Amino acid sequence: MRTSTMQLYTHRQNVDRYENMLKTELTDLERRFVQRRLSEERFSIAILQFISPSPRQRGIHLPDALREIRGYQIRLAALVLGSMAASGA
């Protein structure tokens, strides 16, 4: 299995785990931490899919994966989306 495929698999497992954690009873601090980690994992998936040469690894649309990203990640995401639009991807 290719490294990028393994990384995608791991990040998707983490997303599932964090989404399940959000369904449980958490303190505000714990919830914010899990939401931040979930956002980071989704961002990692988006970046891996963007640089991945294999169309079959693009199971999640980039804008969907980037929906919850905040701060500096939004600026980077805008650059990625702008590059995709310019290249016709």
Phi, psi and omega in degrees: 000135181292153181301315182296325177294318178295321179295317178301315180301315181295315180296321179294322175298318179297319177300313178301316181297314180293322177298320177293323178297324180293342178278353181262174179279120181229155172287166178301318180296315178297318180298315179297319179298312181295319179296320178296315179296320178299316178298317179296320179294317179296322177296317178300319177298315181299316180294316178299321179292325180294318183272353181285133179280349187262118179298331182290345178273000182266055183290338180241132178292138183305312180299325178296318182291334183268356187308320187262009184282138181235170172063224184296333180295329179295318179297317178294319179298321178296321177296317180297312180296322177296321178294320179295317181295320181293327182272353180079018180286000000 
